[in-house]
């Protein structure tokens, strides 16, 4: 009897990937530890102060685009444990510097031509774990209106796919579109409202660029059907499916 051909989803489910660590991707652990200190071991400014990365005399972290890609990969995959020593405000500051190009080029590093596509895709596969193990649990402190919180950690979670230039730079590459879609799908299955809000916000901005309108609508319809006792999230998902979010 001829074996049944696996669907793409079944192949992904059966694929086992080595746990991400410095050793598994040939990243010097000393470089990774230094990057963690550079990004997160920082004082939180008072209301009249500025974050450390706006300081003119702040030295840049010396790493190649490939090293920064590997640093982000290990960070995303291990954020639950590696960021545990830092406060929510410190994590919010550091991740803001990772996601935004306002004060640096970290989010552009993975788009550099010197970075192999396989390394970029490994980083993307690690990205949802940032919400599953770190942002989601930290922000799971009770309901609040979508987009209403002003703390640094919530800003990073909610605004990531609005501010993050990485996918925009790679939106014409099919593998990147597929990877971005998988990130959103995985985040929508998480038991954390903050992760779902972030994914919906991202879909609202980037959904049209994913190149799968029917699949996107079907997935959003299924998500909306399973949301219970949360009309705000349902309405937000409906708006995201139409690209009507801010």
Sine and cosine of phi, psi and omega as CSV:
sin_phi,cos_phi,sin_psi,cos_psi,sin_omega,cos_omega
0.00,0.00,0.72,-0.69,-0.04,-1.00
-0.95,0.31,0.73,-0.68,-0.02,-1.00
-0.92,0.39,0.61,-0.79,0.03,-1.00
-0.94,0.35,0.71,-0.70,0.02,-1.00
-0.96,0.27,0.75,-0.66,-0.01,-1.00
-0.96,0.29,0.58,-0.81,0.12,-0.99
-0.97,0.25,0.22,-0.98,0.03,-1.00
-0.87,0.50,-0.64,0.77,0.00,-1.00
-0.90,0.43,-0.66,0.75,0.01,-1.00
-0.92,0.39,-0.61,0.80,0.04,-1.00
-0.90,0.44,-0.64,0.77,0.03,-1.00
-0.91,0.42,-0.64,0.77,-0.02,-1.00
-0.92,0.40,-0.56,0.83,-0.03,-1.00
-0.99,0.13,-0.27,0.96,-0.05,-1.00
-0.97,0.24,0.84,-0.55,0.00,-1.00
-0.96,-0.27,0.83,-0.56,-0.03,-1.00
-0.95,-0.32,0.65,-0.76,0.02,-1.00
-0.86,0.51,0.72,-0.70,0.06,-1.00
-0.79,0.61,0.67,-0.74,-0.09,-1.00
-0.98,0.17,0.79,-0.61,0.08,-1.00
-0.52,-0.86,0.18,-0.98,0.07,-1.00
-0.84,0.55,-0.68,0.74,-0.05,-1.00
-0.92,0.40,-0.60,0.80,-0.09,-1.00
-0.95,0.33,-0.36,0.93,0.00,-1.00
-0.87,-0.50,0.28,0.96,0.08,-1.00
0.86,0.50,0.68,0.73,0.11,-0.99
-0.98,-0.22,0.77,-0.64,0.02,-1.00
-0.87,0.49,0.87,-0.49,0.00,-1.00
-0.84,0.54,-0.51,0.86,0.03,-1.00
-0.92,0.39,-0.60,0.80,0.05,-1.00
-0.92,0.40,-0.68,0.73,0.00,-1.00
-0.90,0.43,-0.70,0.71,0.02,-1.00
-0.88,0.47,-0.65,0.76,0.03,-1.00
-0.91,0.41,-0.61,0.79,0.03,-1.00
-0.91,0.41,-0.64,0.77,0.06,-1.00
-0.87,0.50,-0.71,0.71,0.02,-1.00
-0.90,0.43,-0.67,0.75,0.00,-1.00
-0.87,0.49,-0.66,0.75,-0.09,-1.00
-0.99,0.10,-0.60,0.80,-0.24,-0.97
-0.87,-0.49,-0.39,0.92,-0.04,-1.00
-1.00,0.09,0.93,0.38,-0.12,-0.99
-0.74,-0.67,0.55,-0.83,0.08,-1.00
-0.94,0.33,0.57,-0.82,0.05,-1.00
-1.00,0.07,0.84,-0.54,-0.04,-1.00
-0.95,0.32,0.39,-0.92,0.11,-0.99
-0.97,0.24,-0.01,-1.00,-0.12,-0.99
-0.88,0.47,-0.43,0.90,-0.02,-1.00
-1.00,-0.07,-0.05,1.00,-0.06,-1.00
-0.99,-0.12,0.07,-1.00,0.01,-1.00
-0.90,-0.43,0.45,-0.90,0.09,-1.00
-0.90,0.43,0.44,-0.90,-0.11,-0.99
-0.84,0.54,-0.53,0.85,-0.11,-0.99
-0.97,0.25,-0.10,1.00,0.08,-1.00
-1.00,0.01,-0.15,0.99,-0.04,-1.00
-0.95,0.32,0.77,-0.64,-0.08,-1.00
-0.89,0.45,-0.60,0.80,-0.07,-1.00
-1.00,-0.01,0.17,0.98,0.03,-1.00
-0.96,0.28,0.87,-0.50,-0.01,-1.00
-0.94,0.35,0.55,-0.84,0.05,-1.00
-0.98,0.20,0.43,-0.90,0.06,-1.00
-0.99,0.14,0.80,-0.60,-0.10,-0.99
-1.00,0.06,0.98,-0.20,0.04,-1.00
-0.48,-0.87,0.51,-0.86,0.03,-1.00
-0.98,0.22,0.27,-0.96,0.08,-1.00
-0.82,0.57,-0.64,0.77,0.02,-1.00
-0.92,0.39,-0.64,0.76,0.05,-1.00
-0.89,0.46,-0.67,0.74,0.04,-1.00
-0.90,0.45,-0.60,0.80,0.06,-1.00
-0.89,0.46,-0.70,0.72,0.02,-1.00
-0.93,0.37,-0.62,0.78,0.05,-1.00
-0.86,0.51,-0.73,0.69,0.00,-1.00
-0.91,0.42,-0.63,0.78,0.01,-1.00
-0.86,0.50,-0.76,0.65,-0.01,-1.00
-0.92,0.39,-0.63,0.78,0.02,-1.00
-0.88,0.47,-0.77,0.64,-0.01,-1.00
-0.87,0.50,-0.68,0.73,-0.09,-1.00
-0.95,0.32,-0.40,0.92,-0.11,-0.99
-0.82,-0.58,0.36,0.93,-0.09,-1.00
-0.88,0.48,-0.55,0.84,-0.03,-1.00
-0.86,0.52,-0.62,0.78,0.00,-1.00
-1.00,-0.10,-0.68,0.73,-0.12,-0.99
-0.95,0.32,-0.43,0.90,0.02,-1.00
-0.99,-0.16,0.03,1.00,-0.01,-1.00
-0.84,0.54,-0.57,0.82,-0.01,-1.00
-0.94,0.34,-0.19,0.98,-0.13,-0.99
-0.97,-0.25,0.48,-0.88,0.00,-1.00
-0.96,0.27,0.24,-0.97,0.05,-1.00
-0.84,0.54,-0.64,0.77,-0.02,-1.00
-0.93,0.38,-0.65,0.76,0.04,-1.00
-0.91,0.41,-0.67,0.74,0.03,-1.00
-0.90,0.45,-0.67,0.74,0.02,-1.00
-0.88,0.48,-0.68,0.73,0.02,-1.00
-0.89,0.46,-0.76,0.65,-0.06,-1.00
-0.90,0.44,-0.69,0.72,0.00,-1.00
-0.93,0.36,-0.51,0.86,0.08,-1.00
-0.87,0.49,-0.64,0.77,0.02,-1.00
-0.93,0.36,-0.49,0.87,0.03,-1.00
-0.96,0.27,-0.63,0.78,-0.12,-0.99
-1.00,0.05,-0.42,0.91,-0.16,-0.99
-0.94,-0.35,0.57,-0.82,0.08,-1.00
-0.98,-0.18,0.31,0.95,0.02,-1.00
-0.89,0.46,-0.62,0.78,-0.09,-1.00
-0.79,-0.61,0.28,0.96,-0.01,-1.00
-0.02,-1.00,0.02,-1.00,-0.10,-0.99
-0.91,-0.41,0.25,0.97,-0.07,-1.00
-0.82,0.57,-0.72,0.70,-0.04,-1.00
-0.93,0.38,-0.24,0.97,0.04,-1.00
-1.00,0.03,-0.22,0.97,-0.13,-0.99
-0.87,0.49,-0.67,0.74,-0.04,-1.00
-0.93,0.37,-0.33,0.94,0.03,-1.00
-0.99,0.10,-0.09,1.00,-0.03,-1.00
-0.90,0.43,0.65,-0.76,-0.02,-1.00
-0.85,0.52,-0.35,0.94,-0.02,-1.00
-0.97,0.23,-0.20,0.98,-0.04,-1.00
-1.00,-0.02,0.88,-0.48,0.03,-1.00
-0.88,0.48,0.56,-0.83,-0.01,-1.00
-0.86,0.52,-0.59,0.81,0.00,-1.00
-0.87,0.49,-0.62,0.79,0.03,-1.00
-0.94,0.35,-0.63,0.78,0.04,-1.00
-0.89,0.45,-0.67,0.74,-0.01,-1.00
-0.93,0.36,-0.55,0.84,0.08,-1.00
-0.91,0.43,-0.63,0.78,0.08,-1.00
-0.88,0.47,-0.67,0.74,0.00,-1.00
-0.91,0.42,-0.60,0.80,0.03,-1.00
-0.91,0.40,-0.46,0.89,0.01,-1.00
-0.99,0.15,-0.37,0.93,-0.15,-0.99
-0.84,0.54,-0.71,0.71,-0.03,-1.00
-0.86,0.51,-0.46,0.89,-0.02,-1.00
-0.90,0.44,-0.41,0.91,0.08,-1.00
-0.85,0.53,-0.62,0.78,0.04,-1.00
-0.99,0.15,-0.65,0.76,-0.07,-1.00
-0.89,0.45,-0.66,0.75,-0.14,-0.99
-0.96,-0.27,-0.25,0.97,-0.10,-1.00
-0.80,-0.60,-0.95,0.32,-0.11,-0.99
-0.90,0.43,-0.70,0.71,-0.01,-1.00
-0.85,0.53,-0.83,0.56,0.01,-1.00
-0.88,0.47,-0.64,0.77,-0.02,-1.00
-0.91,0.42,-0.57,0.82,-0.06,-1.00
-1.00,-0.04,0.02,1.00,-0.03,-1.00
-0.99,0.13,0.92,0.39,-0.11,-0.99
-0.89,-0.45,0.25,0.97,-0.02,-1.00
0.88,-0.47,0.36,-0.93,-0.09,-1.00
-0.94,0.33,0.53,-0.85,0.13,-0.99
-0.46,-0.89,0.46,-0.89,0.00,-1.00
-0.84,0.55,0.63,-0.77,-0.04,-1.00
-0.86,0.51,0.79,-0.62,0.05,-1.00
0.98,0.20,0.16,0.99,-0.13,-0.99
-1.00,-0.03,-0.35,0.94,-0.08,-1.00
-0.98,0.18,0.52,-0.85,-0.06,-1.00
-0.91,-0.42,0.03,1.00,-0.01,-1.00
-0.95,0.31,0.38,-0.92,-0.11,-0.99
-0.88,0.48,-0.65,0.76,-0.07,-1.00
-0.92,0.39,-0.69,0.73,0.02,-1.00
-0.91,0.41,-0.64,0.77,0.02,-1.00
-0.84,0.55,-0.72,0.70,0.00,-1.00
-0.88,0.48,-0.72,0.69,-0.04,-1.00
-0.90,0.43,-0.76,0.65,-0.10,-1.00
-0.95,0.31,-0.60,0.80,-0.13,-0.99
-0.99,-0.12,-0.01,1.00,-0.14,-0.99
-0.77,0.64,-0.81,0.58,-0.13,-0.99
-0.99,0.12,-0.05,1.00,0.15,-0.99
-1.00,0.04,-0.66,0.76,-0.09,-1.00
-1.00,-0.02,-0.59,0.81,-0.13,-0.99
-0.87,0.50,0.89,-0.46,-0.04,-1.00
-1.00,0.07,-0.10,1.00,-0.16,-0.99
-0.88,0.48,-0.77,0.63,-0.02,-1.00
-0.93,0.38,-0.61,0.79,0.03,-1.00
-0.83,0.55,-0.64,0.77,-0.01,-1.00
-0.92,0.38,-0.38,0.92,-0.10,-0.99
-0.88,-0.48,0.23,0.97,-0.16,-0.99
-0.90,0.45,-0.32,0.95,-0.01,-1.00
-1.00,-0.01,0.01,1.00,-0.01,-1.00
-0.99,-0.13,0.87,-0.49,-0.09,-1.00
-0.81,0.58,-0.66,0.75,-0.02,-1.00
-0.89,0.46,-0.58,0.81,0.04,-1.00
-0.93,0.37,-0.65,0.76,0.03,-1.00
-0.89,0.45,-0.68,0.73,0.03,-1.00
-0.90,0.45,-0.67,0.74,-0.02,-1.00
-0.91,0.41,-0.65,0.76,0.01,-1.00
-0.91,0.43,-0.65,0.76,0.04,-1.00
-0.88,0.48,-0.68,0.73,0.01,-1.00
-0.91,0.42,-0.60,0.80,0.07,-1.00
-0.86,0.51,-0.76,0.65,-0.01,-1.00
-0.88,0.47,-0.71,0.71,-0.02,-1.00
-0.87,0.49,-0.69,0.72,-0.02,-1.00
-0.91,0.41,-0.65,0.76,-0.02,-1.00
-0.92,0.40,-0.56,0.83,0.01,-1.00
-0.93,0.37,-0.35,0.94,0.02,-1.00
-1.00,0.05,-0.13,0.99,-0.07,-1.00
-0.96,0.26,0.51,-0.86,-0.03,-1.00
-0.99,0.11,0.47,0.88,-0.03,-1.00
-0.85,-0.52,0.84,-0.54,-0.03,-1.00
-0.88,0.48,-0.59,0.80,-0.01,-1.00
-0.88,0.48,-0.63,0.78,0.03,-1.00
-0.92,0.39,-0.66,0.75,0.02,-1.00
-0.92,0.40,-0.67,0.74,0.05,-1.00
-0.86,0.52,-0.70,0.71,-0.02,-1.00
-0.89,0.46,-0.71,0.71,0.01,-1.00
-0.89,0.45,-0.69,0.73,0.01,-1.00
-0.90,0.43,-0.65,0.76,0.06,-1.00
-0.87,0.49,-0.69,0.72,0.03,-1.00
-0.90,0.43,-0.67,0.74,0.03,-1.00
-0.89,0.46,-0.62,0.78,0.02,-1.00
-0.87,0.49,-0.55,0.83,0.00,-1.00
-1.00,-0.02,-0.61,0.79,-0.17,-0.99
-0.93,-0.36,-0.10,1.00,-0.09,-1.00
-0.82,0.57,-0.65,0.76,-0.04,-1.00
-0.91,0.42,-0.40,0.91,-0.04,-1.00
-1.00,0.03,-0.08,1.00,-0.03,-1.00
-0.98,0.18,-0.29,0.96,0.10,-1.00
0.94,0.33,0.49,0.87,0.00,-1.00
-0.58,-0.81,0.89,0.45,-0.13,-0.99
-0.87,0.50,-0.67,0.75,-0.02,-1.00
-0.93,0.37,-0.69,0.72,0.01,-1.00
-0.90,0.44,-0.65,0.76,0.02,-1.00
-0.89,0.46,-0.73,0.68,-0.02,-1.00
-0.90,0.44,-0.66,0.75,0.02,-1.00
-0.89,0.45,-0.65,0.76,0.00,-1.00
-0.92,0.39,-0.65,0.76,0.01,-1.00
-0.92,0.38,-0.64,0.77,0.05,-1.00
-0.87,0.49,-0.67,0.74,0.01,-1.00
-0.91,0.41,-0.64,0.77,0.03,-1.00
-0.89,0.46,-0.71,0.71,-0.03,-1.00
-0.89,0.46,-0.62,0.78,-0.01,-1.00
-0.90,0.44,-0.53,0.85,-0.07,-1.00
-1.00,-0.01,-0.10,0.99,0.05,-1.00
-0.97,0.23,0.81,-0.58,-0.03,-1.00
-0.89,-0.46,0.70,-0.72,0.14,-0.99
0.85,0.52,0.59,0.81,0.03,-1.00
-0.52,-0.86,0.97,0.23,-0.05,-1.00
-0.90,0.44,-0.55,0.83,0.00,-1.00
-0.88,0.47,-0.70,0.72,0.00,-1.00
-0.92,0.40,-0.63,0.78,0.06,-1.00
-0.87,0.49,-0.73,0.68,-0.01,-1.00
-0.89,0.45,-0.61,0.79,0.01,-1.00
-0.92,0.39,-0.63,0.78,0.04,-1.00
-0.90,0.43,-0.65,0.76,0.04,-1.00
-0.89,0.46,-0.66,0.75,0.04,-1.00
-0.92,0.40,-0.64,0.77,0.01,-1.00
-0.89,0.46,-0.64,0.77,0.00,-1.00
-0.88,0.47,-0.46,0.89,0.02,-1.00
-1.00,-0.07,0.01,1.00,-0.05,-1.00
0.96,0.29,0.44,0.90,-0.10,-1.00
-0.94,-0.35,0.86,0.51,0.08,-1.00
-0.82,-0.58,0.31,-0.95,0.02,-1.00
-0.85,-0.52,0.00,0.00,0.00,0.00
